[in-house]
Amino acid sequence: MDNQNQTAEMLDEKTITLRKPVTLGGVTYEKLDLREPTAGELAKATKAGGSVDVAIALISMIAKVPRGAIEGLSQRDLQEASDFLGGFTLTGQGTGQTS
């Protein structure tokens, strides 16, 4: 059981080495340091619009990387980051309002 707890702890944070580094404003981004998002960050990101916009907004907030750099990610890097962060929502996808 200790191994399961250690595995769960390891998944709270993830560093993704970008397959294709992105340069924006003279700064090259080679990795994304991700962690579990807060409820507030999820709420802000869901206001961004469609699912790709939500993913871009959330990754930018969590990794502390400008949105423009996240927009330049390759699809595979974007998907890997989205999959990691999506694992923290109740549905594994973006959250939505219910009435």
Secondary structure by P-SEA (a helix, b strand, c coil): caaaaaaaaaacbbbbcccbbbbcccccccccccccccaaaaaaaaacccaaaaaaaaaaaaacccaaaaaaccaaaaaaaaaaaacccccccbbbbcc
